[in-house]
């Protein structure tokens, strides 16, 4: 380890660490634009200049490795004056359009100008005003705001593996552009908006929709594939405005893909189920929740005297708490241990990028979680065992949780249509819901707090981002009501309670609660033991 002093604070770091990273470890902020921890060093903005005792001149903190005994000053009067000059140059052609810029409120140029800049500019000449550019289907470039930090070009080359952005022209005419005849159209393209330190790169889906200070930010986990990328969901008044990456070096680094970034859009224009329905003379009719629960309970009661004649089938988009809640209901109140996931074979190959980011071919977010709950070593593809028992007549009634927009194959629907009694919890009147005798409005993953387990067997917590529409209930609440109708009382009042009960039943989860999982998730104990680590 190397020990150095930064602003009179000692810090020890690994050899090869740069000053800016060492300062970050010590909790000292050195302003910067072009530096990003996951990208190569450009050293172009010069804002991270610092003084080193004994050095003939100031150095850039992003590109200077630490040495033993080094003494660094980041807030001397000379450095403060250097920052003022650098910011004055960066703002020469920058428009004073913060009131209409979507980056306002989270813009590093805006923040640093207030903190380190001056209140006036000596530049009296006419500003250069290049036009806005349409770079691709989702991204626009406000060229006037660009400070040429080149984060975006380095990202596309080093992380995306496809140099779809470049710098054209020279000197004061330099601009970011796409190569002639191409568009910025890449599975990771939206990340250039996230890492742009100013308001130059804009997401067309977010432009002028709201101000960032009106948004509530919730840590969550992407539900679009088994990678389990960490995200923030930004919402206001129960409407999701954007999804952006949340850094987790163990899972997704600093990035998310376009599918995850716009994963909420599929839910924006759907007609949600908000009122329970029961089938009368082959027609689904609206009914109250109390009547729906009673009808469902009465229907199950006809068959539950015969062990395992009632079963559960859970979509792999459901939380592990959803699966456990239904499993507990079936085993304790309905005399059944028949429950499985509606698993699918991956329909695509994994896609890896130069920077190590992976998009998994398995588009289900919680297949590993359901396998844990149901005690499976391998997924039961398309609910095969349950389907077989329905065909043979052994299963007479089925509870299906299908709280996502995944499609169920026609062959499965044909089997489910043979059931004497079918309960479906769903978010829309889907093909499977249309077959049901009782339809119960369920919540999406954006409306729940619970857990997924990704392909690494890492348990991760997603928190409720928005409220569910009025009339929609969570799975734990629905099965608790059903159990009460069977004179059996399940002792939970939240997903957190369900998880704590579940943690007592599975050694892999022992000692964990929602609060103890941590921001980066927790590898299941069984995985650690297999690897030879302590649990």
Buried (B, 14 or more C-beta within 10 A) or exposed (E): EBEBBBBEEEBEBEEEBBBBBBBBEBEBEBBBBBBBEBBEBBBBBBBBBBBBEEEEEBBBBBBBBBEEEBBBBBEEEEBEEBBEEBBBEBBEBBBEEBEEBBBBBEBBBBBBBEEBBEEEEEEEEEEEEBEEBEBBEBBBBBBBBBBBBBBBBBBBBBBBBBBBBBBEEEEEEEBBBBEEEBBBBBBBBBBBBBBBBBBBBBBEBBEEEBEBEEBEBBBBBBBBBBBBBBBBBBBBEEEBBBBBBBBBEEBBBBBBBBBBBBBBEEBEEEEBBEBBBBBEEEEBEEBEBEEBBBBBBEBBBBBBEEEBBBBBBBBBBBBBBBBBBBBBBBBBBBBBBBBBBBBBEBEEEBEEBEBEBBBBBBBBBBBBBBBBBBEBEEBBEBBEBBBEBBEEEBBBBBBBBBBBBBEBEEEBBEBBEEBBBBBBBBBBBBBBBBBBBBBBBBBBBBBBBBBBBBBBBBBBBBBBBBEBBEEBBBBBBBBBBBBBBBEBEBEBEBBBBBBBBBBEEBEBBEEBEBEEBEEBBBBBBBBBEEEEEEE
